[in-house]
Amino acid sequence: VDLGVEKSKELEIGLDYGLRRSGKDWFRRFNGSVVYWTRSTIGTIYKVEVAPSLGMSKFIDNAIDLSSNGLQASLDINLFNNDNFEWTFGTRFSTTKTLVDRTPSGKPIVVEKTVIKEGEPLGAFYGFKPLASITQVKSDGTRYISDADAANYEVVNGMVVDKTTKQVRFTSEKEKLGDATPDFTMSFFNDLTFYKDFTLGIQVDWVKGGDIYNNTRQKLYQTDRQ
């Protein structure tokens, strides 16, 4: 396979702003910025798994196309300032999302717990879920548990359990469990300076969204899958 150049195209729109007030102790200065960006990446270089019959396990190819966008904003305020005390406040906001537009032959690429799949966000992770019903079916419409074996199972705490072994029955097809990318992140900063000699800094971070996969908890229920 001839390896091509990975190409990226980006559009960025930004605004810087500021306001200064003289002769005032409170709200003496405001300044910040807002930036929106969108990017497309064509032919991301990636090692693709192939059939062993080709004489190799992987080859490098321009395998993946990605599209992403995001917003970043900042604000800094000089809240109070006199000869003995100064208080400054700042905040930062960021949100971003990357989607997979193309994979080789449209097939998902499995990387441990994550899957690179067309139409899904980059950072989504997949795994086997416990069956929630004894009559649950696969994507092809067939039952996981046949009528003949249904009496051997029961539903406990919303999960199908084998009555004899007490093991939870899992799906055989990986499903999307979550997305590690947060909806947004924010940070808040406060700097308090006393008599121009001592500064106390306080930072608070806020992350909304972003799922975390608990692999240890999975092992408590599942021993036959990785």
C-alpha positions in Angstrom: 0.0 0.0 0.0 1.3 3.4 -0.9 1.3 5.6 2.2 0.1 9.1 1.5 0.4 12.4 3.4 -1.9 12.9 6.3 -3.9 16.1 5.5 -5.6 18.5 7.9 -7.9 21.5 7.2 -8.9 23.9 10.0 -11.0 27.0 10.4 -10.6 29.1 13.5 -12.6 32.2 14.5 -11.6 34.1 17.6 -12.3 37.3 19.5 -10.1 39.0 22.1 -11.7 41.7 24.3 -10.8 43.9 27.1 -12.0 46.8 29.3 -10.0 49.0 31.7 -11.4 51.4 34.2 -9.2 54.0 35.9 -9.5 55.4 39.4 -11.6 52.6 40.7 -10.9 50.0 43.3 -13.5 47.5 42.1 -13.7 45.9 38.7 -10.7 47.8 37.4 -9.9 45.5 34.4 -11.7 42.9 32.2 -10.1 40.9 29.5 -10.6 37.5 27.8 -11.0 35.6 24.5 -13.5 33.4 22.7 -12.3 30.9 20.0 -14.3 28.5 17.9 -12.6 26.0 15.7 -13.4 23.2 13.3 -11.0 20.7 11.8 -11.0 17.8 9.4 -8.2 15.3 9.1 -8.0 13.1 6.0 -5.9 10.0 5.9 -4.8 9.7 9.5 -1.9 7.3 9.6 -2.7 4.1 11.6 -1.6 0.5 11.9 -4.4 -1.7 10.5 -4.8 -5.3 11.4 -4.9 -7.7 8.4 -5.4 -11.4 7.8 -2.3 -13.5 8.8 -2.4 -15.1 5.4 -1.0 -11.8 4.0 2.3 -12.5 5.8 1.9 -9.7 8.4 -0.3 -8.9 11.3 -0.6 -5.1 10.6 0.3 -2.6 8.0 0.5 1.2 8.1 -2.1 3.0 6.0 -4.0 6.3 5.7 -6.8 4.5 7.4 -9.0 7.0 9.3 -10.8 10.3 8.5 -11.7 12.5 11.5 -13.8 15.7 12.0 -13.7 17.7 15.1 -14.8 21.0 16.5 -14.5 22.9 19.8 -15.0 26.1 21.7 -12.6 27.8 24.2 -13.3 30.9 26.2 -11.5 32.8 28.9 -12.3 35.7 31.3 -9.9 37.5 33.7 -11.2 40.2 36.1 -9.3 42.5 38.4 -12.0 42.4 41.0 -10.4 44.7 43.6 -7.2 46.6 43.9 -5.8 49.1 46.4 -2.5 49.6 48.2 -3.0 46.8 50.7 -5.0 44.1 48.8 -5.6 42.8 45.3 -8.1 40.2 44.2 -8.0 38.8 40.6 -10.4 36.2 39.3 -10.2 34.1 36.1 -12.2 31.3 34.4 -11.5 29.0 31.5 -14.1 27.0 29.5 -13.4 24.3 26.9 -15.5 21.8 24.9 -14.5 19.6 22.0 -15.7 16.6 20.2 -14.1 14.4 17.5 -16.1 12.1 15.3 -14.9 9.2 13.1 -15.9 9.8 9.5 -14.1 6.8 7.9 -12.4 3.5 8.8 -10.9 0.9 6.5 -13.8 -0.8 4.6 -16.2 0.8 7.1 -15.2 -1.8 9.8 -14.6 -0.8 13.4 -11.1 -0.8 14.8 -10.9 -2.4 18.2 -8.2 -1.0 20.6 -8.6 -2.8 23.9 -11.7 -1.3 25.5 -12.1 1.5 22.9 -13.5 1.1 19.4 -12.8 3.4 16.4 -16.2 3.3 14.6 -17.7 5.3 11.8 -20.2 7.9 13.1 -19.1 7.5 16.7 -17.0 9.9 18.8 -13.4 9.2 19.2 -13.0 8.1 22.8 -16.1 5.9 23.0 -15.5 2.6 24.7 -17.3 -0.7 24.2 -17.7 -3.9 26.1 -19.9 -6.8 26.9 -23.0 -6.0 28.9 -24.9 -8.3 31.3 -28.1 -9.7 29.8 -31.1 -7.8 31.2 -33.6 -10.4 30.0 -33.7 -14.1 29.5 -35.4 -13.5 26.1 -32.8 -10.9 25.0 -31.8 -11.2 21.3 -28.6 -10.5 19.3 -28.3 -8.0 16.5 -29.4 -10.8 14.0 -32.6 -11.5 16.0 -31.6 -14.8 17.5 -31.9 -15.5 21.2 -28.9 -15.5 23.6 -30.7 -18.2 25.7 -32.9 -20.7 24.0 -36.3 -21.7 25.3 -34.8 -25.1 26.3 -32.2 -23.5 28.6 -34.4 -20.6 29.9 -35.3 -22.5 33.1 -31.6 -22.5 34.0 -31.4 -18.8 34.4 -33.0 -16.1 36.5 -32.9 -12.3 36.7 -31.1 -10.9 39.8 -30.6 -7.2 40.3 -31.4 -6.6 36.7 -28.9 -9.1 35.4 -29.4 -12.6 34.0 -27.7 -15.2 36.3 -27.0 -18.9 35.9 -28.9 -20.7 38.7 -26.2 -23.3 39.1 -22.9 -21.4 38.7 -24.3 -18.1 39.9 -22.4 -16.4 37.1 -23.7 -13.4 35.2 -24.5 -14.1 31.5 -23.0 -11.5 29.2 -23.7 -10.5 25.6 -21.4 -11.9 23.0 -21.5 -8.7 21.0 -19.7 -5.6 22.2 -21.9 -2.6 22.8 -21.2 1.0 23.4 -20.7 1.6 27.2 -19.8 5.2 27.3 -17.7 8.1 26.0 -14.6 9.3 27.8 -14.8 12.8 26.3 -16.4 15.2 28.8 -19.2 17.6 27.7 -17.1 20.5 28.9 -14.4 21.4 31.3 -14.1 24.7 33.4 -11.6 26.1 35.8 -11.9 29.0 38.2 -8.9 30.9 39.6 -8.7 33.3 42.5 -5.5 35.1 43.5 -5.5 37.1 46.7 -2.5 39.3 47.3 -2.0 41.0 50.7 0.3 44.0 51.1 2.0 43.1 47.8 4.0 40.4 49.8 1.8 37.4 50.2 -0.4 35.7 47.5 -3.0 33.0 48.1 -4.0 31.1 45.0 -7.2 29.0 44.8 -8.2 26.9 41.8 -11.4 24.9 41.3 -11.9 22.6 38.3 -15.2 21.4 37.0 -15.6 18.5 34.5 -19.1 17.7 33.3 -19.7 14.3 31.5 -16.9 11.9 30.5 -17.6 8.3 31.4 -15.1 6.1 33.3 -14.8 2.4 32.7 -14.4 0.4 35.9 -12.5 -2.7 34.7 -12.0 -4.0 38.3 -15.7 -4.1 38.8 -16.2 -6.1 35.6 -13.8 -8.7 36.8 -16.0 -9.4 39.8 -18.7 -10.6 37.5 -16.9 -11.9 34.5 -14.0 -14.4 34.4 -14.1 -15.8 30.8 -13.7 -12.5 28.8 -11.0 -9.9 28.5 
